[in-house]
Amino acid sequence: MADAGAEVDFAVPLADLAGLSSLRAGVGGSVRGHAHFAREQGMPVADLAFSGTVALQCQRCLQPMERPLERVSRIALIASEDEAGRVPVEREPVLAPGGRISIGELLTEELLLLLPIVPLHEERECASELAPAERAAAGGETHRPFANLADLLKR
């Protein structure tokens, strides 16, 4: 593809990316984008641009949340780690064994860098940050497992 200067438009549901779903359970959403392949200094390169929305689960309140995604990456495809030193500084090295990599693998690499390690709502969006009345209105129930502890200790 690099020798031919290929251009590829894509639309990918994030749940279909095996490398992403195995590390982040419950990832949803999709991305659309464009990849342009070429050769620079004898090295296969790709310019990758994508945008979309990812659906995650907030690790504070365990409610669903969505985050917009947008990224433009300049990638150098390397066959082995030994070639990483030859990659120009404006390119990010990505391992492509045998000189081959799929759009899904490229997307997975970029999304792992882009997605938060611990997804959390912004303040005041998170159900755990809301006042009890707001939480009840948002559908969240307050659990008080030790509410009757004082009565039990008096016995």
Secondary structure, DSSP 8 states (H G I E B T S, - for coil): -TTTT-EEEEEEEGGG-HHHHTTSTT-EEEEEEEEEEEEETTEEEEEEEEEEEEEEE-TTT--EEEEEEEEEEEEEEESSGGGGGGS-TTSEEEE-GGG---HHHHHHHHHHHHS-SS----TTTSGGGS-HHHHHHTT-----TTTTHHHHHH-
